[in-house]
């Protein structure tokens, strides 16, 4: 039985050898061997090329992060794809990441005014503190306070606020969100324009206390104003002032309200101290 099996196996091997001999001879031919080497080399070169194309495709779909910042007193206009623009207020830091799905921005510090046209093909997501703001077409401002709370003001269109509860904000709405609470109100048109006057380089006050006005002005200037007299701090003022002109603001206080202006040299530099007429 074993000899018969061996005979059959030998017969099959010989038959297979005779069948494949022409093919083996063909593969051994110099021309065919060169062709095979060329194919193997092309495959070897194609694999890195495919990898490079894939990497470049990812870079196109996910562009490198862009970082925009302003110094104290500086304003900056940033033009982005699809009709989106950003106005950065004083001492601000914004990170922008674009992809085929839209744009994601992280407001790390300060305040910015975002303009997203309704015809834009790229929706916008803005993150600041614990808040996320989404829109496909709106004009809105976001300010990240030093306390960590976030203010959102909608000038045109609608935005979706998530912090973490999801809400729809419409034109004229103002929201303040923090880790512990959310507040939403409606602003008259005049108040809305006043709060956004910084985009033109001005600060407008309408019945604000001097303490509030000074705090706002100090955001734009390295020459700091300090109020020494608590009664002066409660004085109500109104008017429009250039955000970076501390001298003109103090001149108004002296001429219109009789407030005394004193320059004081400190270790950190010059300060302007305010006090009442009789102080």
C-alpha positions, 0 to 999 in steps of 0.5 A, a space after each residue: 500500500 505504501 509503495 503504491 502511494 509513493 508511486 502515485 505521489 511521484 507520478 503527480 510530482 512529475 506531471 506537475 513539473 512538466 506542467 509548470 516547467 514552461 512557466 518556470 523557464 519564462 520567469 527565469 528569462 532575463 527580460 521577465 526577471 527585469 520586469 519583476 524587479 521593476 514591479 517590486 521597485 515600483 511597489 516599494 516606491 508607491 507605498 511611501 508615496 501613498 503615505 505622503 498623499 494621506 498625510 498631506 490630505 490630513 494637513 489640508 483637512 486639518 490645518 495647523 492651529 493659528 494663534 492671535 494675540 493683542 497687547 494692552 491697548 491694542 485692537 486687531 482685525 483677523 480675516 478668516 476663510 468663508 467670510 468669518 472675521 474676528 475683532 480682538 480687544 485689548 490683551 486677548 489671546 485666541 487659538 483657531 483651528 480650521 478643518 473641513 467640518 468648520 472652525 473651532 476657536 478657543 478664547 484663552 484670554 480677553 474679549 473678541 467680536 466674532 462675525 460669521 456670515 449666514 452664507 458661510 459654509 463653515 460653522 463656528 464653535 467658540 470655547 471660553 471658560 466653561 461655555 461653548 458658543 455655536 453658530 452658522 451665522 451671527 455677530 456676537 462678542 465673548 469676554 472671558 473675565 479674570 474670575 473665569 466667568 464668561 459674558 456673551 453678547 449677541 448683536 445679530 443672528 442667533 447662537 447656541 450657548 452650552 454651559 452646560 445647559 443648552 440655550 438659544 440666544 437671539 440678537 440683543 441677548 446678553 448672557 453671563 455664565 460661570 461654573 455655578 450659575 447662568 444669567 440671561 437678559 435683553 439689552 436695548 439697542 443703545 446699550 448694545 452699541 455702547 458695550 461694543 464701542 470698543 471695536 472702534 477704539 472708544 469707551 462709552 459710559 451712560 451713568 456708570 460709576 467712576 469705579 466701573 469706568 476706571 476698571 474698564 479704562 485700566 484694561 487698555 492702559 499700562 498707566 493705571 488709575 487708582 481711586 483713593 477716595 471711596 466717595 469719588 468712586 461712586 460718582 456717576 459719569 457719562 460720555 465717550 472717551 478714547 480707550 487708550 487716552 488716560 490723560 484726556 479722561 483724567 482731564 475731563 474728571 478734573 474739569 467737569 467734576 473737580 476731581 484732584 489728579 495726582 501722579 504717584 511713582 511706585 515700584 511698578 511705574 507711574 500711577 494716577 491717583 484720584 481724590 475728591 476736591 477737599 481731600 
